[in-house]
Amino acid sequence: MKLLVTGGAGFIGSAVIRHIINNTEDQVVNLDKLTYAGNLESLAEVSGSNRYAFEKVDICDRAAVDRVLREHQPDAIMHLAAESHVDRSIDGPADFVETNIVGTYTLLEAARQYWQSLEAECRKNFRFHHISTDEVYGDLEGPENLFTEKTPYAPSSPYSASKASSDHLVRAWHRTYGLPVLVTNCSNNYGPYHFPEKLIPLVILNALEGKPLPVYGKGDQIRDWLYVEDHARALYEVVKKGAIGETYNIGGHNEKKNIDVVQAICDLLEEYAPEKPPGLALYLDLITFVTDRPGHDHRYAIDASKIQKELGWIPKETFETGLRKTVQWYLNNQEWCRRVQDGSYQRERIGVGE
Ligand SMILES: NC(=O)c1ccc[n+]([C@@H]2O[C@H](COP(=O)([O-])OP(=O)(O)OC[C@H]3O[C@@H](n4cnc5c(N)ncnc54)[C@H](O)[C@@H]3O)[C@@H](O)[C@H]2O)c1
């Protein structure tokens, strides 16, 4: 199988590509615009494979997307390219509307034309897998409720509204044009190669430098954390075996308050990096409560029983094992972090002719 992965230089996309190249015989074409969030250094261990190809393309550029589809003739598309950071969407929503909505529309139209041009057998097997977020469901009320695939959409931020829009477009392209689509909505991911603007890597790296660990409000927002390699495995199961037209929720069964996540990281750092910056007694002392994000959802939690029942997927990592691996990864890969933080990953793109 040849898979076209959009956003393959990002956090989750690169985990998907590493999973496919390392564990299957499939081929991958990585289509990515390389925004600030795209880092080809996250693919260094697999980019030498003859089953991997890279195309620096914007999903909003219809002619370029058409060319990639024509030249590579993929059997399926896994669509992860997006603007993904909620805080950035509050400061500047335009890029989110452009990439997440217009870009998904452009990709859907290109995919539809390509799919219609395929021979009958390839047309029958083709699939368009749209990767989305549990944030489209909005805030959960009560401690027991879970998001199911039938939960109505109620997005709160420009980011989640743009992802909700893209989900609706994907389903409409199935219903109206018969495009064979799959949709997955996933909870918060964490793990290796996560861009340091997101909570877990930010806390690890700030703590190591003795900088404040910012926590929104009282830190009592609850998220369901999923280890990124478990997510990559789930996405591969869905694109291979998922039923066309279906949606699958993917979650880690790991509901945690943000403040508990930050404290757990501090405890792991006490264990693995006890030599602290001068004057610092405990990493916990760096925790600083900051004004809450506007429109901040209080709780997200996923019911992932459908993907477990129908495709046999369950996460391998608990939050404790996954967080331990993540902290160890950041400690062992400080060069990757340094190059992201000082911008050199963008100035010296490997494998890109620019
Ligand atoms: N990170 C999470 O916790 C999480 C949870 C659920 C769902 N998701 C979804 O999973 C997908 C991937 O998330 P991520 O965390 O890996 O994001 P990311 O921000 O790390 O990566 C996004 C990638 O998309 C690329 N990209 C952005 N705009 C593009 C464009 N116009 N054309 C081509 N490429 C473009 C970037 O260069 C980058 O490589 C997103 O669709 C996101 O909404 C993420």
The ligand as an ORCA input file, in Angstrom:
! r2SCAN-3c Opt
* xyz 0 1
  N      -1.543     17.077     19.055
  C      -2.678     16.620     19.577
  O      -2.768     16.394     20.793
  C      -3.858     16.309     18.674
  C      -4.955     15.673     19.231
  C      -6.018     15.330     18.380
  C      -5.980     15.627     17.042
  N      -4.898     16.278     16.522
  C      -4.894     16.545     15.077
  O      -3.860     15.753     14.516
  C      -3.268     16.435     13.411
  C      -1.772     16.549     13.619
  O      -1.529     17.237     14.841
  P      -0.044     17.560     15.331
  O      -0.098     17.763     16.791
  O       0.889     16.563     14.745
  O       0.177     18.968     14.605
  P       1.542     19.746     14.338
  O       1.199     21.187     14.468
  O       2.651     19.184     15.153
  O       1.880     19.407     12.814
  C       1.139     19.911     11.742
  C       1.903     19.642     10.454
  O       1.108     20.113      9.361
  C       1.938     20.878      8.494
  N       1.095     21.899      7.840
  C       0.490     22.966      8.427
  N      -0.171     23.677      7.492
  C      -0.008     23.031      6.308
  C      -0.459     23.257      4.983
  N      -1.217     24.327      4.671
  N      -0.102     22.386      4.020
  C       0.683     21.306      4.298
  N       1.163     21.061      5.527
  C       0.809     21.899      6.529
  C       2.997     21.504      9.402
  O       4.155     21.873      8.671
  C       3.251     20.365     10.381
  O       4.244     19.483      9.897
  C      -3.962     17.792     13.313
  O      -4.950     17.700     12.326
  C      -4.596     17.979     14.682
  O      -5.766     18.751     14.592
  C      -3.831     16.618     17.313
*
